Amino acid sequence: MRREAGFQLDAVQRGGMPSDFKPMLNIGAGAYEIRLHIKGEWRIIYVAKITNVIYVLHAFQKKTQKTRRKDIELAIRRFRQIGD
């Protein structure tokens, strides 16, 4: 999972898009969720603020269909810390 996460984040840093992602508008403008399906369900919430720089706000394993509110709130707090 870590290796695939690294490949996906590298693609984003080089200006590409991950193979499976969705925008996370409830977290903030420019926030996205990378979805990994390796030995379970994993998510990486990130924001690309500056060319060639990405901020990983939160990475976690999903154990239910819906993303826990606790995970969303943590990503929102971290998004606010890096500024708009």
Long-range contacts (C-beta under 8 A, 24 or more apart in sequence): 1-36, 1-38, 1-39, 1-40, 1-42, 4-36, 4-38, 5-34, 5-36, 5-42, 5-44, 5-59, 8-34, 8-36, 8-44, 9-34, 9-44, 9-46, 9-54, 9-56, 12-46, 12-48, 12-54, 13-52, 13-53, 13-54, 14-52, 15-51, 24-75, 26-72, 26-76, 27-57, 27-72, 27-75, 27-76, 27-79, 28-76, 28-79, 28-80, 28-84, 29-84, 31-57, 31-75, 31-79, 43-67, 43-71, 45-71, 45-75, 47-79, 47-82, 49-82, 55-82
